[in-house]
Amino acid sequence: MHLDHTSSNGGAEYALLRMLQAPAPWNYRVLLPKMGVNEIDVFAGLPAGTVRRRGPHQPAGATKAVGPVPAATLGVRLAGQAVVLRTSRLVRSADVVHANSTRAALYGAMALTGSRIPYVVHLRDLISPESLGRVGFRLFTEVALRRADGVIANSAATLASASPYLREEAASTVLPSAAGIGAIRPSRSTPAAVRTVGMVARIDHWKGQDLLIRAFARSALREEARLVLAGGTPFGMEPYLEQLRALTQRLGVADAVEFRGHVDDVPGFIDEMDVCVQCSTRPEPLGQNVLQYLSRGAVVIASNEGGPTEWVVHRQNGVLFAPRDEGALAAALTEVGADRALRARLAENASRTPGLRSDDDAARDHAAFFTLVHDRKRGL
């Protein structure tokens, strides 16, 4: 039984969807709360009967509640969903319950308190007050992780941030999320000049679109290349998208920046780009886009912190820049644009990055861990 608090097109939801479509080597159900107004349903294409909706809608961002009233509202919503799960025959009959998102991990733990059902919590973000909010951090460490029989972290950095709060007997592993990787593409030809710079990331303040636009405007590439931003606005970020459009006008690069919106064919989009960028303004726990870039043999520029540093070696299979440093990112763009030999080396090494796993591999890896947690909990 997979729990998620939303069906919107977020990274965690796509990672679960890709794994289930790999296909997953287990029988599954996905249990979600009721949909919100205009909410996208990324799970709509799964086989009939595999997705069920029960319980109150869970709005975006609620775990970062600040103040007594929002915190109390969050508590009521979590408790309501926990009651729904606790009385669900589907949950009670599950061999393993897997919480795919932070909020689902909270109400899942509340529902399973006192039960013997094996419970796996997926860690897709760094476990810190900055990432989860003060209230969310306290609840997650004191409720969700204390009930977890197993945790899956998407990077070593993510697991390290959670380790102090895990029970001694809890199993743990690092498994990169299913990132839409099919066959690994061999190295591509290197064009004489950079014509397209791209980024795949949902539109969000911390994903770094603002930083990338500013750095692009300062780089030498603004004269000859286009910046293409692929990503939707799943969590109410339409106003921020308009701010980004206004920024391109103020910086005089509106004609050189394209907002592509959500793209279904991520590998195809990456193949269009001469350079691909990850520049989140807080540490990425994994950076699925970095794995996607590498698997397509792209020239990668990434922030030198968090999960991406577990995959990118500076000037071997990508270029790392100082986090949140507009000038450093502009310099990296300019350097990569001017040095064809560097781009050729980065592209050749990208798809050879050790540890890249296809979605099929990811599904098998998760199946092995679910089995391990189940057997340990049941004493098998």
N, C-alpha and C positions, 0 to 999 in steps of 0.2 A: 504494500500500500504506500503510494507516494503522496505526500502532503505538500501543498503549496498554497500560499495565501492569495495568489493572483494568477490570472492567465494572460496578463499583459506581456508585451514583447520585450521582456528584460533578459539579461544574460543568463540568469539562473534558469529561467523558464525555457529558453532555447536550448540550454545544455541538457536539461532533462528530456525535452522533446527529441533532440537528436539521438540521445542514447536509446530511447524507447523505439525509435524508428530504425535503429541500426540493423537488425532489430534486437531488442533486449532478450537475452536467453532466460527469461522467467515470465511467469504469468503476472500481470500487473493490473492495478486500478489506480487512478489518479483522483484524489478527493480534494475538491476546491470549495471555497465559500461561494455565495451567490455573486454574480457579476455586478459590477458597478455600471453606471450610465456611460455609454460609449466605450466600454472596456473592450479591448481586442482579445480574442480567444485564440492563442497560438496552438492550443491543444485540439482545436476543432477537427483536424484531419486524422486524429487517432481513431481506431476502430470503434464502432458503435458499442456502447455499454461499458467502455473502459474508463470513461470520465464521468464522475458523479459530482453534483453540487449540493452542499449542505451547509447551513449555518449563515450567519450575518456577513455582509460585505466587509472586507478589510481594506480601508483606504490606504493609499501610498503614504510612506513616510511616518506612519503612526508610532513606530518604535523609537523615534527621535523626539517624542513628546516632551515639551518643556512646560513646567508649571503644574499645579495640582489638578486643574480641570482636565487638560489633555491627558495627563497620566491616568486619571481615574477613568476617562473614556476608553483609553487603551486597555486598562484592566478589565472593564466590562466586556469589551469585544473579545478579548482573549478568553475570558471565562465562558462566554457564550459559545464560542467555537469549541472549547474543550468539552463542554457538556454534550454538544452534538457528537463529537468523536467518541466520547466515552460510552455513549448509548448506541453507537453504530455497530450493526452486525458485521459489516464489511471490515471494520477495524478490528473487532474482536476475533475475527477468523483469519487475520493476516498472519503469515509466517514471520514477516519482518515489516516494521513501519519505518519509512524513510522520510525525514523532513528535509525538503529541498530548499527551503528558504528560512531566513532568520525568524520571521514571525511565526511561520508554521512550526518551527522547532519549539517555540514557546508554548503555543497552545497544544502541540502534540505531547510535550512533556507533562503538562498539567493533566491531560486526558489519560495518560498512561501511568501516572503515579499509582503505585501499589499493584500494578499488573506485571505479568511475567512475559509480556510480548517484547521480543527484541526490538530495540529502538536505535536507529542510526541517524545521526545529525550531520547534515552536510554543511561544511564551513566554506562559504564562498566569499567571505569578507574578513578582513583583519578584525580580531576581537579586541576592540578598544573603544573608549568613550567617543573618540572622534568619528569612528565609523558607524557606531550603533546608537549614539546619543547616550547621555548619562543614565537615563532610566532604562533604555534598552540594554545597555551594557550590564547593568546590575541584574536585570531579569535574566538575561541570557546566561551569564556565568553562574548565577545561583539557582536557576530553575532548569533551563534546557540542558546545559552541560552536566549538571549533577544527575540527570536521569539517563543520559546517553550511555548505551552499552557499546557503541562504536561511533567514531567520528571519521568522516572523509574530508580531508582538507585539499583545496585545489593547488596549494603550493607549500613548500617547507616553511616559508614565512608565516603563512596563515596558521599552520599547525603549531608553530612556536608561540604564536600569540595566544593560543587557546590552552596549551599544555598545562599551565599552572592551575587551571580550573577543572581539569578532568579527574574523574575517579581513577584510582590506581588500577582497577581491574578493567577499565574501558579499553577496547581495542582502538587503534588509530592507524591511519595510513594517509599517504599523499598520492592522490590520483588526479591528474589534470582533467578538467572538464571536457566533455565532448564538444569540440569547437567547430564542427562542420567540416572536418578533415576526411576526405575520401582517400584517394591515392595521392601520395606525396609527389609533387611536380618536380621534375629535375630542373636544373638551373636554366634560366632563360637567357636570350641574347640581350646584350647591353646596348641601348641606343646611344648615339653620339651625344645627345643632349637630353636633359630632363624636361619633359613637357607636361607631366602630370604628377602632382603630389596628392596623396589621398589618406584619409583616416576613416576607419570603421569604428563607430562608437555611438551609442544613443546620445541624443542632445541632453546634456546635463552640465551644471556648473562645474563639477569636479572632473569631468572627462577631458577638459582642456581645449575645447574648440576656440575659446577666447584667446588662450595663450598661443595656439597654433596660428590663428589669423594674424595676430600681432607680430609673431616671429616671421611668418611668411612675408608680411609687408616690409620688414626690415632686411630680408635676405635678398641676395642677387637674383634669386629665382623669380621674383615678382615681375621681372621684365620679360620673361620668356616662357613661364610655366603657368598652369592653372592649378588651383587648390580645390579639391573635390571632397566634400564632407558627406559621408554616408551614415545615416542614422535617423531614427524616428524620434518622436517626443512622447514616449509611453506614459510618463508620470507627471503630466501637467506642465511640461516644459515649453509649451508654445510661446509664452511671453519671452522666455530666454532666447528662443530661436529668433524672435523679432529683434531682440537686443543685438544678437550676432549679425543680423543683416544690417542693422544700423551702424555697427562697428565697421563693417567692410566699406560702407559709404564714407565714414569719417576718415578712414585711412587711405581712401582712394584706390581700393582694390576690388570694388564691387564687381567689376567686369571680369575679374580673374578668379573669383571664388564662386563655386557652385554648391548649393545645398541639395544633395541628391535625394534626401529623405531615406526612409527604410528601404533596404534592398534585400530581396530574397536570395539572389545569386551572389553571395559574398565572394566565393572563389573567382567568379567572373569579374566582379568589380576590382578585386586585387590585381588580377591579370591586366587590367587596363592601366594600372598605375605604374609609374617609373620609380617612385619612392613612396613608402608607406610609413606613417608616423603613429606612435603612441605617446601621449604627453599628459596623462592625468595629473591633476594638481594635488592629489594625495596618493600615498602608496597603493598601487593596484595589488590585490591579493594574488591574482594570477595574470590577468591581461590576456583574455581569450584572443583579442585581435592580434597580439604578437605571435601566438601560435599559428593563427590563420595566415599571417604574412609569411612566416618562415616556411610553412608547408607549401606555399606557392612559389618559393624561390624569389621572394621580393627583396628589394633593398630596404632595410629596416632602420628607423631611427626611434629610439625609445628612451624613456626617462630612467635615470640610473638609481632606481630604488624599487623595493617591493618585488613581486613575482617576476616581472620581466628580466631582472638581473640573474635569475636562475636559468634563463634560456639564452640570453644575448651576451656574447663575449665581445667587448669593445674592439672594433676594427677587424674582427674576424668574421662574424656572421651578422653584424649590425653595428650601429654607432650609438653610443650612450651619451646623454647630455645631462648636465646638472639639473635636478628637478626644479620645476617652477621658474627656471631662469630663461626669460624671453631672449636675452642676448645669446645665451649658449645654444638655444634651439635654432635661432637665426644663423649662427655660425655653422652649426651642423648641416643645416639645409644648404648653405652656400658651399661648404666643403664638398659635400656629396655631389652637388650639382656640377662642381668644377672638375672633379676627379673621376674620369671614366674608369680608370684601372681599379680604383677603390670600389666603385659600384659593381664592377664585374666580379671582384673577389667576394664581396658581401653576398651577391646573388648566388654565386656558385656554392658558397658554404651554407647558405640559409637552409635549403632543403635537406642538408646533411646533418642538421643539428641533432645531437643525440637525444633520445627520449621522445621525439615527436610520435604521437599515437593517433591512429585513425579512430573514427567514431565506433567502428566495430571492435577495435582493441579496447576502447574505453568501456564499452558495454561488458565485455568479458572480464575486465579488471574489476568492475563494480560487482558483477555477479559473484566473483570469488570472495570479495570482502563481505557481501551480504550473507553468503553461506558460512563464512568464518564466524561472524557475529551470532548468527542463528545457532550454530552448533555449540558455541561456547556458552551461550545463555541457556540452552536446553541441556547442557552437560553431555553432549554427544562426542 
